[in-house]
């Protein structure tokens, strides 16, 4: 069954001195302030498109990895993924680094690395961001 999720941004003013609010409409979990300064400099309590992409990518990757591991008979005890999305004004998004740490009983380091690479290649957000360089740092915890 297909699902559609919706977010809306209300923006006021020009790019440099303007500001906006992003609302997560489908879930209703919140409204978040956004500005050019929060995107190109310090966050200062506001979000950015890149932070929202990082949230989407880290959660999608974690779900894909968890599913792949369980399908292989080695369900994880825990998966923690951080996504670092780099934005360069004038260039755009220049790269994404996924950092994952997981506790997975009964798996070899090689099999874990293969599962992480598969999740990176096949999670829907990775596929949507395929025009961007995505790197992976996967660590199997003891």
matplotlib code that plots the C-alpha trace (Angstrom):
import matplotlib.pyplot as plt

x = [0.0, 1.5, 1.6, 2.1, 3.5, 3.2, 5.2, 4.5, 6.8, 5.5, 8.2, 8.3, 10.7, 13.8, 16.3, 19.0, 16.8, 13.6, 12.4, 9.9, 8.2, 8.1, 5.1, 5.1, 1.5, 1.0, 2.2, 1.3, 4.3, 5.5, 6.4, 10.0, 11.5, 13.9, 16.1, 19.0, 21.3, 20.3, 21.1, 24.4, 25.8, 24.9, 21.5, 20.7, 17.6, 16.2, 16.3, 17.3, 16.4, 19.7, 18.8, 15.5, 17.2, 19.6, 16.6, 14.9, 18.1, 19.2, 15.8, 15.3, 18.8, 18.2, 15.0, 16.5, 19.5, 17.3, 15.1, 18.0, 19.7, 16.4, 15.8, 19.3, 18.4, 20.5, 18.1, 19.8, 19.5, 20.2, 21.0, 22.1, 22.6, 23.8, 23.6, 25.8, 24.5, 27.0, 25.7, 28.0, 26.4, 26.6, 27.1, 24.4, 24.5, 28.1, 27.9, 26.2, 28.1, 26.1, 27.6, 26.1, 26.8, 24.9, 24.7, 23.9, 24.4, 25.7, 27.0, 30.5, 32.0, 32.1, 28.5, 27.5, 29.5, 27.8, 24.4, 25.2, 26.3, 23.2, 21.0, 22.9, 22.3, 18.7, 17.0, 14.4, 16.0, 19.4, 17.9, 16.1, 19.5, 21.5, 22.8, 24.8, 27.9, 26.9, 29.7, 29.3, 31.1, 29.7, 30.8, 29.7, 29.6, 30.6]
y = [0.0, 3.3, 6.2, 9.9, 12.2, 15.9, 18.9, 22.5, 25.5, 29.0, 31.5, 35.3, 37.7, 37.3, 34.5, 36.2, 38.1, 36.0, 33.2, 30.4, 27.6, 24.0, 22.0, 18.2, 17.9, 14.2, 13.4, 16.7, 16.4, 19.9, 23.2, 24.1, 27.5, 27.7, 30.5, 31.0, 31.7, 28.4, 26.7, 28.4, 29.3, 28.2, 26.5, 28.8, 26.9, 26.6, 23.7, 23.4, 21.3, 19.4, 18.6, 17.3, 15.2, 13.9, 12.8, 11.1, 9.4, 8.1, 6.7, 5.1, 3.5, 2.2, 0.6, -0.9, -2.3, -3.7, -5.4, -6.8, -8.2, -9.8, -11.3, -12.9, -14.5, -12.0, -9.4, -6.5, -5.7, -2.0, 0.2, 3.8, 5.8, 9.4, 11.1, 14.2, 16.2, 18.8, 22.0, 24.4, 27.7, 28.2, 24.4, 22.7, 19.4, 18.1, 14.8, 12.6, 10.5, 7.7, 6.5, 3.4, 1.4, -1.7, -4.7, -7.8, -11.1, -14.0, -12.0, -11.6, -8.2, -9.0, -9.9, -6.8, -4.6, -6.3, -5.7, -2.1, -1.5, -3.2, -0.9, 2.1, 1.2, 0.2, 2.3, 4.5, 7.7, 6.7, 5.9, 9.3, 11.0, 9.0, 12.2, 12.8, 11.1, 8.9, 7.3, 4.8, 4.1, 0.9, -0.3, -3.6, -3.4, -6.3]
z = [0.0, -1.0, 1.5, 1.0, 3.6, 3.6, 5.0, 4.3, 4.5, 4.9, 3.9, 4.4, 2.8, 0.6, 1.0, 3.0, 5.5, 5.2, 7.5, 7.5, 9.3, 8.3, 9.5, 9.5, 8.3, 8.1, 11.6, 13.2, 15.5, 15.1, 13.4, 12.9, 12.2, 9.2, 7.8, 5.4, 8.4, 10.1, 6.8, 5.9, 9.3, 12.8, 13.6, 16.4, 17.4, 13.8, 11.4, 7.7, 4.7, 5.3, 8.9, 7.8, 5.1, 7.7, 9.9, 7.0, 5.9, 9.3, 10.1, 6.7, 6.8, 10.3, 9.3, 6.1, 8.0, 10.8, 8.2, 6.3, 9.4, 10.6, 7.1, 7.3, 10.7, 12.8, 14.1, 15.8, 19.5, 18.6, 15.7, 16.0, 12.9, 12.5, 9.1, 8.5, 5.5, 4.3, 2.6, 0.8, -0.2, -4.0, -4.5, -2.6, -0.8, -1.3, 0.6, 3.2, 5.8, 7.5, 10.7, 12.2, 15.4, 16.0, 18.4, 16.3, 18.1, 16.0, 13.0, 11.6, 11.0, 7.3, 7.1, 9.1, 6.8, 3.8, 5.4, 6.1, 2.5, 1.2, 3.4, 2.2, -1.4, -1.1, 1.5, -0.3, 1.0, -0.3, -3.6, -3.7, -2.9, -5.4, -7.1, -3.9, -2.7, 0.3, 2.4, 5.2, 8.5, 10.0, 13.4, 14.9, 18.7, 20.9]

ax = plt.figure().add_subplot(projection="3d")
ax.plot(x, y, z, "-o")
ax.set_aspect("equal")
plt.show()
